[in-house]
Amino acid sequence: MTPSPSPATPGLTWLNSAVESDARSALQEVCAARAWAGAVLDRRPYATPAELLAANDAAMAELTAEDLAEAMAGHPPIGRPRAGDPSSAREQRGMAGASDRLKEEMLELNLAYQEQFGHVFLICATGLSGEEMRDAARSRIGNSPEEEREIVRTELTKINRIRLTSLAETARPADVEGERT
């Protein structure tokens, strides 16, 4: 007997029924690449969160180097989460309790990485300690631009999956208002 698919969640229901501009705005909070948001929008509706995650994976695989650059521009450097952005702070909490020395080292690595590749060091920081992020930056700084672009694609895919899961599970304000009327 095959298991039945998981039911749609409040955020997924909202994403499926939202007007395109609202859905696009929500998706671009997940990933700043316009091509990615367009590809995910084009695949609506989603019966399950797993279908949404599969759409993410497919859209990420299709991004060009320019699209990846646009996606990376939406991410702050590791160790400096975007002020007022709870997702950024949550994703980078491994650096929150880091020593001043580790934070300084991460800043130096971020600058060297950016000099080498022309963009921020990007890693799916969720669940990683400051030391693990530092070690990853150290090891990746020697990569070729082509190798690093594919690593970044993989890391962005992971970040998007975490953010999309949250989006799919969370009722949007319009959902709650609609239930009250």
N, C-alpha and C positions, 0 to 999 in steps of 0.2 A: 504494500500500500504506500503510495507516495504522499508525503506530507503536503497539507494544503498551504498555499502561499500565505505569508503573514498579511493581515489586513492593512489597509492604508491607515496612516497615522494623521493626526490633526494638521500638522504642517504640510504633509504630502497632499492632503485633500485641498488645503489652501493653494499650494503651488500649482496643482492641476487646474484649479478653477480661477485663479487670479488673472486679471487683465495682464497683457504682455508686459507693459511698462512696470507694473508692480513686481511681477515675477522676475523680470530682468534685474531690477534693482536689488531684490533679495539675493539673487544668484551672484551678482557682482560683489556682494558683501562676502560671499564664499570665495570667489576667484575674480580678480580684476580683469582678466582677459575677456574682451568682448566676443571673440570667436568661440570661446568655451561656453559662455552664457548663451549665445545664440544656438549652439549645437545642443545644449541641454534643453533649452526651450523647445526646439524643433521636435524633440522626441517625446514631448508630453502627449497624453497623460501617462502617469506611472501607476501601475496597480500595486506595487510594493516598494518599500525602501530599497530593496535589493536591485530592482530595475533602475532606480535613480542612480545608485552607485555604479551600476554597469554603464549607464549613459555617461557618467563622469569619466570612467576609465576610457571609454571610446573617444570622448571629446578630447581628453588629455593627449591621447595617442596621435590625434590629428593636428595638434598645435604646431605652428611653425616656430622658428627661433624668435621671430618678432612677437608672436603671440605669447611665448614664454617670457620674454622681456616685459611685456605688458602685465602679465600675471605677477611677476616678481616685484614690479614697481608698487604693488599693493601691499607689500610686506615690509615691516620695519626690521632693522638689524637685530640679530640675536643679542639679548642683554639690554635692549632699549625698546620695550613694548610701546606701542602707540598709546599716548595719553588718552584716558577716557574710553579705551576700547577693552571691554572685559574679555573678549575672545583672545586678543593679543596677549593680555596679562596672563590669562589662564594657560595659554599654549606655551608661554615662556616661563612658567613659574619655577622651573628648574634653575633659572639664574637668579631668582628673587633672593634666595638666602646665600648666594655665593659670596665668597670673601672679596674684599676690595681688590686684592691681587688678581683673582680669577676674572673679575669684571674688567679690570684693566687689560689683562691678557686677551680677553675676548674682543675688546675694542680694537686692540692692535691687530688681531687676526682678521676681524671684520674689514678693517681698512686695507690690509694686505690683500685679502681675497677680492675686495672690490677693485683694487688697483689691477690685479691679475685678470679678472673676468669681466669687469665693467658693470657688475650688479651685486646686490647684497648676497651674503652667504645665506642660503636657504636650506633649512632642515625641518623635518617634522619633529618639533621639539617636545611635543606632548609625551610626558612620561620620562624624559631624559633629564639627567642631572647636568649641572653646569659643566662638570668635568667631561661628561660624555659629549656635550656639544662642542667644547673646546677641542677635544681629541678628534672629532669628526672634521672640524675646520682645519686643523693641522694636517690631517691625512689627505684632505681633498684639495688643498691649495696647490699640490703638485700635479693635478690632473690636467689633461689637455682640455681646451675649450669644448670640444665635441663630447668627451667623456663627461665633463661637468654638466653640460646641457642635458644629457640623458639622466644623470643623477638628480638634477633639479626637477626634471619632469616627474620622476618617481616620487620625490619628496612632495611636490605639489599635489600629486595624485592622492597621497596619503592625507595631507592636510585637508584637501577638498572632501575626502570621504568622511573625515571627522566632522567637518563643518556641515556637510549635507545631512549626516545622520542627525545632528542637532536640529537643523532646519526641518527635517521631516517629522521629528518627534514633537516639536513645539508649536502649539496653537498660535497663530498670528492674531493681532488685535481684531482684525475683521472677523475672524472665526468666533471669537468670544462675544463681540458685539452682535453678530448674527444670531447667536444662541439666546441672547437676552430678549430679542424682539419677538 
